Amino acid sequence: MMKKLAATLALAAMTMQPVLAAPEKCITGAEMRVAARFVMPILINGVSTKCAPVLGNGSYLATKGPDLLKRYEALPGDESAVPAIVERFDTKGELSGMSAAELRVFLKVGLFKAMGKDLTPEVCGKVDRVLTILDPLPAENTVALFEFVFREVEASDAKKAQRAGRAFESKICPAS
């Protein structure tokens, strides 16, 4: 079940990839939660838009997606930390100097394009189902769940690398 959840949430991981890509730095749990709070409304909006034609009017995203989007937009959090997190991991400096609002627009456009490739009818149905299951959770709990899933996926990747005799550099700070 954990692998299926991780696969479904992989869409969210795409947004954190620039943050997780730098091997010489790690991201703390608090930073992952800031990033997840920042990106969740973008993901929900993008998935809702891209999957609407496939899922139809009776789907979770069609009926409750707008309310879910509002719940995540209402999460408290200091977005002023987002540019600093991104800049710390943007080794090429491509996003340097962008404000949180500018980063939001950049992510909306980039994710919308990326979702077009990955959101097949099958994936849309799975995302709709996962969101239905997660709906009763407060938004803050789902943000914490993302941190947990990313840690578990990384731990699994580390074990696979160890078994294969490959080096593995953690992207998530330990005990954070």
DAJOGI-V426966 format. One record per helix or strand of 3 or more residues. SS is the DSSP state (H for helix, E for strand). FROM is the first residue (numbers start at 1). TO is the last residue. If there is no record, write none. Layout:
{{SS | FROM | TO} {SS | FROM | TO}}
This chain:
{{H | 2 | 20} {H | 29 | 55} {H | 60 | 73} {H | 80 | 89} {H | 100 | 118} {H | 121 | 134} {H | 139 | 164}}
